Amino acid sequence: NTFIVESFLDTETIVKAVTPQSFSTITDINNNETIKGELRKPGFSYIEKNSGSKNVYTFTLKPHSFRVFKME
């Protein structure tokens, strides 16, 4: 239940990570920052309708860096 996000960009960027609804928060393992998810309901297409709701987490990633998260 962990994942890494890495940036190869030369500028700071905003990242959106998507997880199943069963995970309500993600925690940065390096600094213990906790980010709460925003519920994303499925769209109207056949595929999205059957995939269920998801949580979206928005955070910033510095240039040429990475962050390690634990899903909870």
C-alpha positions in Angstrom: 0.0 0.0 0.0 2.8 2.4 -0.9 3.7 4.3 -4.0 6.4 6.7 -5.3 5.9 9.8 -7.4 9.0 11.2 -9.2 9.5 14.3 -11.2 12.0 14.8 -14.0 10.7 18.3 -14.7 12.7 21.5 -14.2 9.8 23.3 -12.5 7.6 22.6 -9.5 4.4 20.7 -10.5 1.0 19.9 -9.1 0.3 16.1 -9.0 -3.0 14.3 -8.6 -2.9 10.7 -7.4 -6.0 8.5 -7.6 -6.8 5.6 -5.3 -9.7 3.3 -4.6 -12.3 4.8 -2.2 -11.2 2.3 0.5 -8.2 4.6 1.1 -9.2 7.9 2.7 -5.7 9.4 3.2 -2.1 9.2 2.0 0.9 9.9 4.2 4.3 11.1 3.0 6.7 8.6 4.6 9.6 11.1 4.8 7.9 14.0 6.6 4.6 12.4 7.9 2.4 15.0 6.0 -1.1 13.5 5.7 -3.2 14.4 2.7 -7.0 13.7 2.7 -8.6 12.5 -0.5 -11.4 14.2 -2.4 -14.1 11.9 -3.5 -14.5 11.5 -7.3 -17.7 9.9 -8.3 -17.8 7.8 -11.5 -18.8 9.4 -14.8 -21.6 8.4 -17.1 -19.7 6.1 -19.5 -20.2 2.4 -19.2 -16.6 1.8 -18.0 -16.6 4.6 -15.4 -20.0 3.7 -14.1 -18.9 0.2 -13.2 -15.6 1.2 -11.7 -17.0 2.8 -8.6 -15.9 6.0 -6.7 -12.3 6.9 -6.2 -10.3 9.3 -4.0 -8.1 12.0 -5.6 -5.1 13.5 -3.7 -3.5 16.8 -4.8 0.0 17.7 -3.8 3.1 19.6 -5.1 6.3 18.0 -6.3 9.6 19.9 -6.5 11.8 19.8 -9.6 13.9 16.6 -9.9 12.6 15.1 -6.7 10.4 12.3 -5.5 7.9 11.6 -2.7 7.0 8.2 -1.1 3.4 7.7 0.1 1.6 5.2 2.3 -2.1 4.7 1.6 -4.3 4.4 4.6 
